[in-house]
Amino acid sequence: MTSGKFATTVGYEKRYNASLQFSSKESFIEYMNQDQPARPANIVNIVAINQGKRPLTMDTPRAEMLTAGAVNAMLAGDDSLIVVDARSEAAFGAGHIPGAYNIQLGSSEFEQRAGWVTPLDAPMILVLDADSQADEALFKLAFLGLDQRVKGYLGGGMRAWQDEGLPTDTVTQISVHQLQQFLNNGTQMNVLDVRETSEWDDGHINGAHYMNYKTLPQNIDRLPLDRQDNISVLCARGLRSSTACSILKMNGYTNIHNVTGGMSAWASARLPMVDAHGNPVEGHANKPEWFEQ
């Protein structure tokens, strides 16, 4: 860690580098541990793989294709088994296996998000848009050793599940303009922002509740919301918020809405936002009736 110069010397760094201005080991450690990102939920698995305590897939990972009936029986017989629905937020919202996580395969952080929000060591079944995506999903999960947890994927996807007459659940998708209308007309609509803190600080909807989607599973009981409340969930574009919606649904929250386009769409529409201090964000100061300083 240098002072940020392209070229430097030991003498310069010793004099000006903030991380070298400590007289004790303890104060140095305290400094280095400040403002660290949250510890990834899957770090235990990664460390164990690095230490040789858990297996690492050396060949191309494979998973078994399962029938809808087999998946249903497996879920009924194993409470620890989870479903990771890797389809888009729109497809997930239209119909999914009750209790499934929505973690989109198309996201650049698919495997990281799976590690963040799913229970450690829980066996999983994948739901995909097409059977041909199984190899891609397994390959990505293998980067973090998560492929070892996959017991198979639902052959034929949700179409096969629905053809068997098995139960499904849905998540309502709404636009930012629909959300604005809800807030304008006095509808008892709560807003939950699940982005990173830095994103929240740059601009968010006034009066919104905040909880990072990564910490939602272990902190959900700290939400100041009842399980029957109307809740609109949003992130930057609608992907992480759909993951959060799936977590809320599996924890008994019933009136959940995923805001498609998220804060990117909200900002593009120049709808009102406030910063970390509650001040209106420049260019977004046109305040409707529900907006409060």
Number of C-alpha atoms within 10 A of each C-alpha: 8 17 15 9 8 6 7 11 9 9 9 11 18 14 10 12 15 14 16 14 13 12 8 8 9 9 13 15 12 9 13 10 10 8 7 7 7 8 9 14 19 21 14 12 19 19 13 14 15 11 10 10 11 14 13 18 15 7 7 9 18 18 18 13 18 18 18 23 14 12 22 16 11 15 16 10 10 10 10 11 19 22 24 22 29 24 22 19 24 17 16 27 20 13 17 25 20 15 19 24 28 29 28 25 21 12 14 10 13 17 23 19 21 24 22 20 22 21 17 15 15 14 20 23 24 26 27 23 20 13 14 10 15 22 14 13 23 22 20 19 21 19 14 20 22 26 23 20 18 22 19 21 26 28 23 18 21 24 14 15 21 15 10 12 10 14 12 15 15 19 22 17 19 16 17 22 14 12 19 16 12 16 18 14 11 10 11 11 20 19 21 26 26 26 21 15 13 9 16 22 13 13 22 25 20 18 16 16 17 17 20 19 25 23 15 19 18 10 12 15 11 9 13 8 15 12 16 11 14 18 23 24 29 29 28 22 16 24 24 27 29 32 28 30 31 28 22 22 20 14 14 12 18 18 17 25 26 31 28 25 20 23 25 16 18 25 19 10 12 15 20 22 25 22 17 15 9 16 13 20 18 13 11 17 15 12 13 12 9 13 16 9 9
